[in-house]
Amino acid sequence: MVQYGGDEVSAVVLDIGSSSLRAGYAGDDAPKAIIPTSYGYLPTTTDHDVEMSNGDGAASAPDPTFSKIFVGQLGPSVWRPGMEVGNPLVDGLIKDFNPIPHLISHAFKDVMRCDIAEHPVLVTEPAWNTQENRERMAEIIFEEFSAPAFYIANTGVLNAFAAGKGSALVVDVGKSQASVTPVVDGFVLRKGMQHSALPQLVHAHAKHILISDIPNGRPPIQLFPHQLILNKQPVEPGNAPRFTLREDRVAQTTSSWKAWYEAREVEEWIQSVAGCMDQGWNDHAAAARPPRQYEFPTGFSTYFGAERFTVGEMFFRHSPQLAAQNPNLPKTIPALVSSSLANCDPDMRQILLANVVVTGGGSLFAGFNERLTNELTTHFANVKIHAPGNPIERRYGGWLGGSILASLGTFHQLWISKEEWQEHGRPIVGQRCK
């Protein structure tokens, strides 16, 4: 008999994504802790003892990969000499569990100020998660944090719940993966599940736009972070930037930190400037849209015109030239939807198309929903798309679904209690969490 349930003690919900880790209390309408999943660390050396926490966001690290780890808002974003940057997730799955306890501890203990030993924990997982990962997460929650109860739930199902639907076709566009998950009566139809690394291709294309030399146009843009800039002068848009680097810092900057910051700068540019053509690509329509100005940390600023729409276009169509050069390109969103529906029973397709749920921070492009509607209605009849206009609901849909699920009084019977874990061990996770 499970002794802890949503109506006895408030459960906590943990949602770990490639971009950020979200944590908060079940029943709330937004997570209390949102911290970067990326972390900074100082690599170990053979004669280096492990350092303990000193109150600046750093924590002791008992494993051999790093001597000190920096997590949270003051983690990788603060420059430190010789600091490397890592991310435990690869293609949406946790590949390195060493930093996970540090991230969880920081979110719950330092940000939320709560003791996990007093709260049941609901953790989210992608639809393509492995059984080994699920069991390892349960082991961390029970053994390292002594939680009284645990459950792991699929983000596809949770996104459907967050939209108020038991059956839905969930289109989730995250930082590293785009996925389409058919959910029927609260269960994932695994044969119809599709995912691809499309957001990574979109990000690479955006970076290419910025750092490439445009003939008779602007020079390549330098993506130096503000932490490495000593001073800069104001310049007119389009003019070469005038800035001075901190040479003492440049010499002590690692390539992983530089790559992390460049990726972050590209991401901010995408969110500020890029967009989608809602009716499909049209050179004249793209050229007629007003350009947008953006300023980089070096002080360089310029206007971006039609090229900013080619970024969002890659979600829906690959150019013939790119497709010819790369035959194994990630599937576009319409292709993922078509493949997913083709693998579902014909009598289920119309139910799914009438409940298409769009979620994930990568879907917050201007014009994304309109373009997806036009693409799907071209191939399918009676398509209805549900896409929350509130960015928090769209970005944290998986966490919100977990908040709803874990706060239901009827959910308490599904928790895996610590007593059951101690009695049955790892197999209980696969038996209870379908």
WODABEL-V944140 format. One record per helix or strand of 3 or more residues. SS is the DSSP state (helix for helix, strand for strand). FROM is the first residue (numbers start at 1). LEN is the number of residues. If there is no record, write none. Layout:
BEGIN
ss;from;len
SS;FROM;LEN
SS;FROM;LEN
END
This chain:
BEGIN
ss;from;len
strand;12;5
strand;20;6
strand;33;4
strand;39;5
strand;58;3
strand;66;5
strand;84;3
helix;100;12
helix;116;3
strand;121;5
helix;131;14
strand;149;6
helix;155;8
strand;168;6
strand;178;7
helix;190;3
strand;194;3
helix;198;14
helix;226;3
strand;229;5
strand;242;4
helix;247;4
helix;255;19
helix;283;6
strand;292;4
strand;301;4
helix;307;7
helix;320;6
helix;333;10
helix;346;8
strand;356;4
helix;361;3
helix;368;12
helix;391;5
helix;397;10
helix;409;6
helix;418;7
helix;427;6
END
